Amino acid sequence: MSDITKLIKLFEQKFVAHPWHGVTIGDDSPHTVKAYIEINPNDQIKYEIDKPSGHIFIDRPQKYSNIVPALYGFVPQTYCDGLVADFCMKKSGKSNIVGDGDPLDIIVLSERNIDRGNILVDCIPVGGFRMIDGGEADDKIIAVLKDDQVYGKMTSIEEVPTLVLDRVKHFFLTYKTNPNNDGSDKKVEITHTYGREEALEVIKLSNQDYINKYGDVNLEFAETLKMFLK
């Protein structure tokens, strides 16, 4: 084991990894991925990762009555930029779409009540919603918790009960909606509900968008350490 590898191992043992940059997407990605969970169905507050630090912060109290229907967070080492936007335009037939500049969102279905966020879960993507929020590609990957007793063996969105999908779709279409209908809301639409193969492609593209934006974090960390050790 090289001195650099030893030093990296010491960093890993002493410090908690950044949930977006320091946690890997998963060795079997995109077929199975890690998801970092920010909020759960018990939360009345919208929590979100603070991108510079990796800590969870309060984005806002939920303004209205909508409750997230499952575990909700993002896939580490993903980023929605040009490749994701181009794929969205290709599949939706729309133009002038850009990436939303965030990690790829994911919602994870589980039969068990998991009442905490700020956790990592292994999950299996089964499909997704092609959501466009104010002209930005904002895909929502739908996944099932690995080894879950009810959802864990599902590999296709067709296996997910329609009522469950409807509930998730309703949340995404309405959780920002102003009940006064005063015209202040950005236009949010879901153009398609897609299956597993498209979900895997979106994950791969968002991971490539991440690499294009941030590079290989582990490699750059090792190269930087080499410079300091010279």
Backbone as a ProteinNet text record, in pm:
[ID]
protein_1_A
[PRIMARY]
MSDITKLIKLFEQKFVAHPWHGVTIGDDSPHTVKAYIEINPNDQIKYEIDKPSGHIFIDRPQKYSNIVPALYGFVPQTYCDGLVADFCMKKSGKSNIVGDGDPLDIIVLSERNIDRGNILVDCIPVGGFRMIDGGEADDKIIAVLKDDQVYGKMTSIEEVPTLVLDRVKHFFLTYKTNPNNDGSDKKVEITHTYGREEALEVIKLSNQDYINKYGDVNLEFAETLKMFLK
[TERTIARY]
84.8	0	88.9	63.9	145.8	117.2	211.5	192.3	65.7	37	-82.9	-207.8	-210.2	-326.5	-346	-236.7	-245.2	-302.9	-257.2	-303.5	-451.6	-494.9	-637.4	-720	-670.9	-742.4	-754.3	-649.2	-654.1	-757.3	-764.3	-866.5	-1005.5	-1025.6	-1156.8	-1196.2	-1098.2	-1127	-1153.3	-1092.4	-1100.2	-1213	-1250.7	-1347.1	-1466	-1584.1	-1705.5	-1702.7	-1734.6	-1731.1	-1845.8	-1819.9	-1924.5	-2027.8	-2158.2	-2259.3	-2271	-2236.8	-2247.4	-2118.5	-2005.2	-1879	-1799.9	-1808.3	-1723	-1780.9	-1912.4	-1978.6	-1989.2	-1952.7	-1958.2	-2101.7	-2125.5	-2259.1	-2296.9	-2196.4	-2222.1	-2146.1	-2093.1	-2011.4	-2091.6	-2220.9	-2305.8	-2392.2	-2350.9	-2426.8	-2427.1	-2538.1	-2660.6	-2768.1	-2737.4	-2841	-2882	-2784.8	-2811.2	-2729.9	-2790.7	-2719.4	-2735.8	-2644.8	-2660.9	-2756.7	-2837.2	-2918.9	-2893.5	-2869.3	-2857.3	-2993	-3051.6	-3187.9	-3186.2	-3254.7	-3264.9	-3392.4	-3504.8	-3631.9	-3709.6	-3800.6	-3882.4	-4028.4	-4120.9	-4263.4	-4308.6	-4225.4	-4262.9	-4223.5	-4146.1	-4091.9	-4193.4	-4206.3	-4286	-4197	-4068.2	-3967.1	-3899.8	-3870.5	-3793.1	-3645.3	-3578.5	-3434.9	-3361.6	-3241.5	-3164.2	-3016.6	-2936.1	-2792.8	-2735.4	-2646.7	-2568.6	-2450.3	-2448.8	-2351.9	-2206.2	-2168.2	-2026.6	-1980.2	-2064.3	-2019.7	-2062	-2174.3	-2227.4	-2320.8	-2342.7	-2436.1	-2579.5	-2674.5	-2816.4	-2858.6	-2935.5	-2989.5	-3139.2	-3207.7	-3351.1	-3370.5	-3421.7	-3452.3	-3574.7	-3678.3	-3799.5	-3896.4	-3983.2	-4097	-4184.5	-4244.8	-4335.7	-4447.4	-4464	-4558.3	-4703.1	-4731.5	-4870.5	-4887.1	-4992	-5026.2	-4956.6	-4879.7	-4817.3	-4711.4	-4713.2	-4616	-4545.1	-4412.1	-4338.6	-4380.3	-4417.4	-4476.9	-4376.4	-4247.8	-4146	-4012.8	-3909.1	-3776.5	-3730.3	-3679.4	-3647.5	-3508.7	-3428.1	-3293.9	-3229.7	-3101.2	-3030.4	-2928.4	-2881.4	-2779.7	-2643	-2551.4	-2419.1	-2345.3	-2255.8	-2171.6	-2254.6	-2366.3	-2445.4	-2468.3	-2498	-2518	-2602.1	-2705.5	-2795.5	-2752.2	-2686.7	-2632.5	-2664.8	-2570.4	-2597.8	-2644.1	-2581.8	-2618.9	-2760.7	-2793.5	-2928.7	-3030.8	-2997.3	-3088	-3109.4	-3002.3	-3014.2	-3103	-3086.9	-3168.4	-3314.5	-3336.8	-3473.5	-3537.3	-3464	-3518.2	-3543.9	-3453.3	-3469.4	-3595.4	-3619	-3731.2	-3863.5	-3858.6	-3982.8	-4023.6	-3927.7	-3956.8	-3958	-3916.2	-3914.4	-3776	-3768	-3641.7	-3610.7	-3487.8	-3443.1	-3450.2	-3422.8	-3418	-3273	-3250.9	-3117.6	-3124.4	-3009.2	-3006	-3028.7	-3079.9	-3112.1	-2991	-2874.9	-2754	-2750.7	-2829.5	-2834.7	-2800.7	-2770.8	-2760.2	-2893.6	-2889.2	-3009	-3099.4	-3224.5	-3321.2	-3367	-3394.2	-3442.5	-3541.2	-3646.6	-3742.9	-3743.6	-3733.8	-3713.1	-3833.5	-3896.9	-4015.7	-3976.5	-4043	-4017.5	-4146.1	-4164.2	-4283	-4270.1	-4148.2	-4123.5	-4117.5	-4161.9	-4155.8	-4014.6	-3944.8	-3810.4	-3822.5	-3802.2	-3839.9	-3722.2	-3617.5	-3505.3	-3444.3	-3380.7	-3305.2	-3157.2	-3075.5	-2931.6	-2874.8	-2926.3	-2882.1	-2854.8	-2777	-2752.1	-2828.1	-2890.3	-2958.6	-2916.8	-2911.9	-2893.1	-3030	-3043.9	-3174.9	-3161.5	-3273.7	-3278.8	-3369.3	-3315.1	-3399	-3494.3	-3622.1	-3720.9	-3785.8	-3763	-3824.9	-3802.8	-3886.1	-3871.9	-3975.9	-3977.4	-4062.3	-3972.2	-4007.3	-3936	-4001.9	-3948.6	-4007	-3929.2	-4000.5	-3941.5	-3996.4	-3906.1	-3943.4	-3889.9	-3978.9	-3936.2	-3831.6	-3843.9	-3749.4	-3622.8	-3617.1	-3499.9	-3533.7	-3445.8	-3460.6	-3442.3	-3542.2	-3542.8	-3596.9	-3532	-3579.3	-3588.8	-3690.3	-3709.5	-3700.9	-3592.1	-3576.9	-3661.6	-3732.7	-3813	-3737.6	-3712.8	-3636.6	-3706.2	-3663.7	-3715.3	-3599.1	-3628.2	-3526.4	-3479.3	-3350.2	-3295.3	-3330.1	-3376.9	-3413.4	-3539.5	-3612.7	-3741	-3834.7	-3914.9	-3997.2	-4109.9	-4156.7	-4264.2	-4210	-4128.1	-4081.6	-3947.9	-3872.9	-3733.1	-3703.9	-3797.4	-3773.6	-3825.2	-3882	-3934	-3817.9	-3828.8	-3726.3	-3786.2	-3916.5	-3984.9	-4088.4	-4106.3	-4205.1	-4345.9	-4365.4	-4497.2	-4537.9	-4441	-4471.3	-4515.1	-4487.7	-4525.3	-4674.7	-4751.8	-4895.9	-4925.1	-5025.5	-5060.7	-5091.3	-5161.9	-5197	-5074	-4970.8	-4846.5	-4779.6	-4771.9	-4713.2	-4792.5	-4924.1	-5008.5	-4982.3	-4962.1	-4936.6	-4803.5	-4702.6	-4571.6	-4578.9	-4646.1	-4659.2	-4733.8	-4840	-4918.2	-4832	-4746.9	-4658.8	-4568.5	-4502.9	-4407.9	-4476.6	-4598.7	-4669	-4731	-4743.8	-4820	-4745.5	-4629.4	-4572	-4522.3	-4507.6	-4469.9	-4587.5	-4704.2	-4816.5	-4876.8	-4893	-4956.2	-5108.2	-5175.4	-5320.3	-5398.7	-5335.7	-5404.5	-5407	-5327.5	-5327.2	-5307.3	-5203	-5180.1	-5083.1	-5046.3	-4958.4	-4811.2	-4775.1	-4635.2	-4557.7	-4626.9	-4561.1	-4489.2	-4371.4	-4306.6	-4386.1	-4379.6	-4449.8	-4376.1	-4445.3	-4389.6	-4473.8	-4406.5	-4480.6	-4401.6	-4474.6	-4415.3	-4460	-4365.1	-4400.9	-4416.1	-4339.2	-4343.7	-4316.5	-4376.9	-4334.1	-4258.1	-4131.3	-4051.3	-4008	-3959.8	-3925.1	-3779.6	-3742	-3610.1	-3495.5	-3504.2	-3392.9	-3363.9	-3469	-3447.5	-3394.2	-3440.6	-3390.2	-3240.5	-3197.3	-3055.2	-2974.8	-3031.5	-2963.1	-2950.4	-3056.3	-3050.7	-2944.4	-2936	-2834.9	-2694.7	-2673.3	-2541.2	-2504.2	-2600.9	-2573.9	-2545.8	-2620.7	-2598.6	-2464.2	-2421	-2288.6	-2179.4	-2201.3	-2104.1	-2103.1	-2222.7	-2228.8	-2149.2	-2157.5	-2082.3	-1931.6	-1888.5	-1746	-1698.1	-1781.1	-1743.9	-1730.1	-1810.1	-1809.2	-1700.2	-1688.1	-1602.6	-1482.7	-1479.7	-1370.9	-1383.8	-1279	-1272.5	-1219.4	-1307	-1270.8	-1159.3	-1169.1	-1067.4	-931.6	-932.2	-806.7	-744.5	-827.3	-776.3	-725.1	-791.4	-746.9	-608.8	-592.4	-463.3	-353.7	-385	-285.1	-245.7	-341.3	-312.3	-224.2	-252.5	-169.5	-25.9	-11	123.3	202.5	136.7	202.2	252.8	170.3	208.3	319.3	327	425.5	560.1	568.1	695	797.6
-119.2	0	125	215	334.7	430.5	527.8	628.6	710.2	739.3	816	739	609	526.4	519.8	506.2	503.1	633.5	745.3	875.3	894.5	850.2	859.2	775	656.2	569.7	636.9	706.3	776.8	888.7	962	1065.8	1004.2	889.1	823.8	779.2	738.4	692.2	807.5	923.3	1034.5	1131.8	1145.4	1246.8	1183.8	1243.5	1199.1	1252.8	1167.8	1207.4	1303	1394.3	1482.8	1396.5	1409.8	1320.2	1328.6	1443.5	1459.4	1418.7	1465.6	1444.6	1325.1	1300.9	1199.8	1060	1049	918	874.6	751.5	705.5	672.3	675.6	646.7	500.1	413	270.3	186.1	73.3	-11.7	-73.9	-92.6	-155.5	-52.3	73.5	179	156.1	186.8	250.1	150.7	20.7	-79.6	-78	-52.4	-27.2	96.3	189.5	313.2	345.2	428.4	488.8	607	629	749.8	813.9	944	1019.3	1082	1047.5	1089.2	1218.3	1318.6	1448.2	1459.4	1410.3	1422	1291.4	1272.2	1151	1189.4	1095.2	1129.1	1188.9	1181.9	1240.1	1387.2	1435.7	1571.1	1677.6	1778	1895.7	2010.8	1982.7	2079.7	2026.3	2114	2073.2	2092.4	1980.4	1983.4	1967.1	2024	2015.3	2017.2	1957.1	1957.8	2096.1	2140.6	2260.9	2217	2257	2201.5	2224.7	2343.8	2361.6	2273.3	2257	2187.7	2041.5	2007.4	1872.2	1852.6	1957.2	1948.7	1969.1	1918.4	1939.7	2073.7	2150.4	2274	2282.1	2371.3	2390	2483.3	2428.9	2510.9	2597.4	2532.1	2606.5	2509.9	2558.3	2475.7	2447.7	2330.9	2303.2	2406.6	2477.8	2589	2542.7	2430.5	2389.1	2248.8	2178.7	2052.3	1931.4	1951	1837.7	1772.7	1640.7	1562.2	1470.6	1469.4	1380.3	1236.4	1158.3	1026.6	913	940.8	836.8	904.1	825.4	880.3	961	1080.8	1170.8	1231	1224.8	1280.8	1286.5	1250.6	1260.2	1147	1129.5	1028.4	1096.3	1050	1111.2	1106	1202.3	1212.6	1214.7	1287.4	1316.5	1466.7	1516.1	1658.9	1675.3	1755.7	1773.2	1894.7	1867.2	1974.7	1945.8	1970.6	1965.8	1832.4	1723.3	1591.5	1553.5	1579.2	1550.4	1638.2	1765.1	1857.2	1815.1	1775	1730.7	1607	1514.9	1393	1426.4	1521	1566.6	1625.5	1709.6	1770.2	1665.4	1570.2	1463.8	1382.4	1349.8	1263.8	1339	1468.2	1544.1	1621.3	1642.5	1723.5	1872.2	1911.5	2053.3	2112.4	2244	2312.6	2410.1	2461.1	2562.2	2512.2	2384	2326.1	2324.2	2359.1	2350.9	2259.5	2211.4	2134.9	2225.2	2168.9	2253.7	2279.6	2221.2	2249.4	2186.2	2081.7	2010.9	1863.9	1792.6	1646.7	1587.9	1466.7	1399.8	1357.6	1402.7	1369.7	1224.8	1165.8	1027.2	1012.2	935.9	903.2	752.1	705.4	563	506.8	408.4	346.4	237.4	236.6	137.2	104.9	-21.9	-61.2	-20.8	-20.1	16	167.6	215.1	357.4	391.5	469.4	514.7	661.8	691.7	823.2	917.5	901	992.3	1015.8	1132.2	1162.5	1161.3	1224.7	1227.6	1086.2	998.7	860	820.1	713.2	654.5	523.4	499.8	373.6	318.5	186.7	121.2	99.9	134.8	122	84	35.5	-14.5	77	148.2	233.8	149.6	192.1	119.2	209	340.3	430.9	574.4	663.4	803.2	892.1	1016	1119.7	1219.7	1249.4	1355.6	1487.5	1551.1	1674.4	1794	1896.4	2022.4	2132.2	2198.9	2298.3	2434.1	2519.4	2651.9	2648.5	2554.1	2542.7	2465.8	2403.3	2326.1	2177.8	2094	1949	1913.1	1847.4	1817.4	1676.4	1579	1440.7	1390.5	1306.1	1241.9	1090.6	1032	886.9	818.8	714.9	634.8	504.8	475.4	355.9	283	159.2	80.4	48.4	45.4	14	-129.8	-147.1	-281.2	-368.3	-490.4	-590.2	-555.4	-450.9	-421.5	-540.3	-572	-692.8	-683.8	-563.5	-545.9	-499.6	-394.6	-333.1	-388.1	-453.7	-484.4	-568.9	-650.9	-737.3	-677	-557.5	-494.6	-444.6	-465.1	-419.7	-335.8	-313.2	-240.2	-146.5	-32	62.9	7.3	-86.4	-147.8	-228.7	-267.2	-343.8	-254.3	-125.8	-33.3	-4.1	-15.4	12.1	150.8	159.9	286	394.8	359.2	458.9	517.2	435.8	484.5	583.8	548.2	639.3	769.5	758.7	878.5	970.4	911	991.1	1065.2	995.1	1057.2	1167.9	1140.3	1240.6	1364.1	1342.5	1453.8	1541.4	1478.4	1555.4	1646.8	1592.1	1671.5	1783.3	1760.4	1861.5	1971.7	1945.8	2040.2	2096.1	2041.1	2080.7	2224.8	2287.9	2429.3	2519.5	2460.9	2538.3	2630.1	2755.5	2854.2	2837.1	2808.5	2786.5	2910.3	3028.1	3150.4	3167.9	3083.3	3087	3229	3296.3	3436.6	3455.1	3342.4	3350.6	3357.7	3342.6	3354.4	3223.3	3113	2983.1	2965.3	2900.4	2858.7	2743.3	2730.7	2622.1	2491.4	2395.7	2263.6	2161.6	2074.3	1970.9	1840.8	1732.4	1600.3	1554.5	1549.2	1515.7	1365.9	1286	1141.4	1071.3	955	857.4	750.9	733.2	639.8	519.1	417.4	290.3	282	162.6	138.8	176.3	139.3	163.5	312.9	393	537.9	593.1	538.1	582.6	555.4	438.5	405.3	500.5	537.5	629.5	768.2	814.9	945.5	943.9	834.5	823.1	828.7	754.2	754.5	893	959.8	1093.5	1193.9	1184.3	1277.7	1251.2	1125.7	1095	1150.3	1142.7	1198.9	1351.8	1411.4	1556.3	1595.6	1513.8	1540.1	1534.7	1430	1415.2	1531.4	1571.7	1685.4	1814.1	1826.7	1948.5	1944.7	1831	1824.1	1731.9	1651.6	1557.3	1437.6	1356.8	1241.8	1291.6	1305.5	1366.3	1288.6	1154.8	1074	1089.4	1090.9	1106.4	1243.1	1348	1483	1498.6	1433.1	1436.4	1371.7	1256.3	1186.3	1269	1332.8	1415.3	1535.3	1593.6	1708.5	1666.5	1549.6	1500.2	1476.7	1425.9	1403.9	1533.6	1639.6	1769.7	1815.9	1794.8	1838.4	1751.6	1624.7	1532.7	1541.3	1618.7	1629.3	1705
0	0	0	-93.4	-105.2	9.6	28.4	132.9	107.9	-19.7	-54.5	-14.8	-46.2	-12.6	138.5	212.2	358.4	412.3	355	401.4	373.2	254.5	220.1	316.9	350.6	444.9	582	623.3	751.2	748.7	637	622.6	632.1	565.8	566	705.5	786.3	921.7	1017.6	991.6	1085.7	1055.1	926.1	885.7	815.2	836	766.8	624.5	528.5	387.9	355.5	264.4	213.5	140.5	173.2	115.4	-36.7	-93.4	-238.8	-309.5	-258	-326.8	-273.4	-144.5	-82.7	-80.4	-97.8	-101.8	-247.5	-277.3	-415.6	-454.8	-583.5	-636.4	-615.1	-597.6	-576.1	-676.9	-631.6	-718.4	-831.1	-811.9	-914	-985.6	-978.7	-1045.7	-1196.8	-1265.5	-1216.4	-1171.4	-1174.4	-1145.1	-998.3	-912.1	-770.8	-733.8	-661.8	-628.3	-480.9	-432.8	-301.1	-314.2	-214.3	-206.4	-70.5	-72.5	51.7	80.2	193.9	226.5	307.6	253.1	320.7	403.3	349.9	422.2	412.5	508.2	512.1	535.8	524.6	533.1	666.2	770.3	899.1	911.9	816.1	827.9	787.9	871.3	839.3	790	783	741.8	616.6	522.1	404.7	435.9	460.4	484	351	345.4	223	258.8	173.9	199.2	169.7	257.2	231.2	146.1	19.5	-75.4	-36	11.2	47.5	163.4	266.1	386.7	393.4	328.2	339.8	457.1	537.1	648.3	599.2	678.3	649.8	710.3	633	687.5	658.5	728.2	706.7	588.1	480	363.7	392.2	444.5	481.7	549.9	635	676.5	554	549.7	439.1	442.1	331.3	329.7	337.5	273.6	261.2	319.1	281.4	347.6	286	180.1	113	201.6	205.5	279.7	181.8	185.4	95.8	124.8	21.8	46.3	66.8	55	71.9	102.5	120.7	146.1	24.4	48.9	-61	-40.9	-145.3	-137.6	-274.4	-281.2	-408	-420.7	-544	-573.1	-566.7	-481.1	-472.9	-606.7	-624.7	-743.8	-873.2	-866.8	-986.2	-991.9	-1112.8	-1133	-1258.6	-1251.3	-1365.5	-1445.2	-1558.8	-1640.8	-1787.8	-1876.9	-2019.7	-2072.5	-2029	-2080.1	-2037.9	-1913.1	-1864.5	-1936.2	-1956.5	-2026	-2170.6	-2238.9	-2378.5	-2388.9	-2295.3	-2295.7	-2270	-2180.6	-2152	-2277.2	-2348.7	-2470.7	-2578.1	-2590	-2689.2	-2661.7	-2536.6	-2501.3	-2492.2	-2457.6	-2439	-2563.8	-2655.8	-2773.4	-2744.3	-2625	-2588.4	-2614.1	-2613.7	-2639.8	-2526.8	-2530.3	-2432.6	-2288.3	-2269.5	-2135.6	-2088.6	-1964.5	-1904.3	-1781.9	-1737.8	-1614.1	-1494.3	-1386.1	-1269.9	-1179.7	-1213.4	-1136.3	-999	-978.5	-850.4	-870.7	-761.4	-772.3	-819.4	-873.2	-924	-808.8	-813	-708.4	-719.1	-604.4	-601.8	-486.7	-511.4	-406.5	-391.3	-268	-240.6	-165.9	-228.3	-170.5	-72.1	41.8	145	218.7	252	327.8	474	524.3	663.9	680.1	794.5	825.8	873.7	795.5	832.2	869.5	995.6	1047.4	1066.1	987.2	997.5	860.3	847.3	727.8	760.6	674.8	693.7	702.8	615.6	611.6	466.5	449.8	319.5	308.4	193.4	170.3	34.1	24.1	-104.9	-166.8	-293.6	-357.1	-503.7	-558	-695.7	-777	-875.3	-960.2	-1044.5	-1048.7	-1129.5	-1235	-1229	-1325.6	-1282.9	-1336.4	-1298.7	-1362.7	-1318.9	-1378.2	-1450.7	-1574.9	-1646.7	-1609.9	-1510.1	-1458.6	-1510.3	-1551.2	-1595.4	-1505.6	-1435.7	-1334.6	-1378.8	-1429.5	-1472.7	-1581.3	-1674.8	-1785.7	-1753.4	-1635.6	-1595	-1585.4	-1638.3	-1624.4	-1477.3	-1420.3	-1276.5	-1255.9	-1322.4	-1316.2	-1173.2	-1150.6	-1021	-1042.2	-995.6	-1007.6	-900.3	-941.4	-847.9	-824	-697.8	-662.2	-548.7	-527	-414.8	-321.8	-193.8	-94.6	-112.8	-126.2	-143.6	-23.4	-50.8	50.9	128.4	86.2	149.2	128.5	230.4	223.9	121.7	91.5	-6	-140.8	-139.3	-264	-313.4	-226.6	-254.3	-375.5	-418.3	-533.6	-664.2	-658.6	-780.6	-866.2	-995.7	-1089.5	-1201.7	-1198.3	-1305.1	-1245.2	-1308.2	-1257.9	-1271	-1363.7	-1379.7	-1256.7	-1175.2	-1053.8	-937.9	-948.2	-840.8	-852.9	-745.2	-751.9	-807.8	-893.7	-958.4	-856.7	-749.5	-649.1	-580.4	-564.7	-504.8	-598.8	-727.4	-825.6	-835.4	-832	-838.6	-720.5	-603.5	-483.3	-495	-545.9	-562.9	-667.6	-778.1	-883.5	-832.5	-758.4	-704.8	-614.2	-533.3	-445.5	-527.2	-628.8	-705.5	-784.3	-826.4	-904.5	-818.6	-689.6	-606.8	-486.2	-449.4	-320.3	-318.3	-436	-440	-475.8	-498.2	-551	-446.3	-482.7	-395.7	-405.1	-293	-299	-341.6	-332.6	-375	-526.2	-595.4	-741.9	-794.2	-739.4	-774.5	-890.6	-955.3	-1071.1	-1037.7	-910.7	-870	-885.5	-908.9	-916.6	-1050.3	-1044.5	-1167.1	-1228.4	-1361.4	-1427.5	-1402.5	-1344.2	-1318.6	-1393.4	-1470.3	-1542.7	-1543.2	-1546.6	-1566.5	-1704.1	-1797.4	-1935.4	-1955.7	-1880.1	-1897.8	-1764.7	-1751	-1651.5	-1728	-1695.9	-1775.2	-1692.9	-1764.2	-1702.7	-1659.8	-1622.2	-1563.6	-1657.7	-1785.3	-1875.8	-1890.1	-1901.9	-1910.9	-1778.8	-1668.1	-1538.1	-1526.8	-1571.7	-1567.1	-1655.2	-1770.9	-1860.7	-1797.4	-1732.2	-1665.3	-1555.3	-1481	-1375.6	-1435.5	-1543.4	-1607.5	-1660	-1723.4	-1777.4	-1665.9	-1555.7	-1445.1	-1377.3	-1373.8	-1320.2	-1411.8	-1542.8	-1636.1	-1627.9	-1612.9	-1591.2	-1466.8	-1363.4	-1240.4	-1266.9	-1338.5	-1368.5	-1454.9	-1551.6	-1636	-1554.8	-1451.6	-1369.4	-1261.6	-1192.2	-1073.8	-1088.9	-1195.1	-1212.4	-1120.6	-1114.8	-1025	-890.9	-794.6	-666.1	-596.9	-597.5	-529.6	-597	-731.2	-803.7	-777.7	-781.2	-758.1	-614.3	-520.4	-382.1	-370.1	-435.9	-431.5	-496.6	-609.8	-678.5	-593.5	-525	-438.1	-320.7	-264.3	-154.7	-200.7	-321.8	-374.4	-380.7	-420.9	-430.7	-294	-189.6	-55.8	3.3	-42.1	13.7	-55.7	-164.2	-236.3	-153.1
[MASK]
++++++++++++++++++++++++++++++++++++++++++++++++++++++++++++++++++++++++++++++++++++++++++++++++++++++++++++++++++++++++++++++++++++++++++++++++++++++++++++++++++++++++++++++++++++++++++++++++++++++++++++++++++++++++++++++++++++++

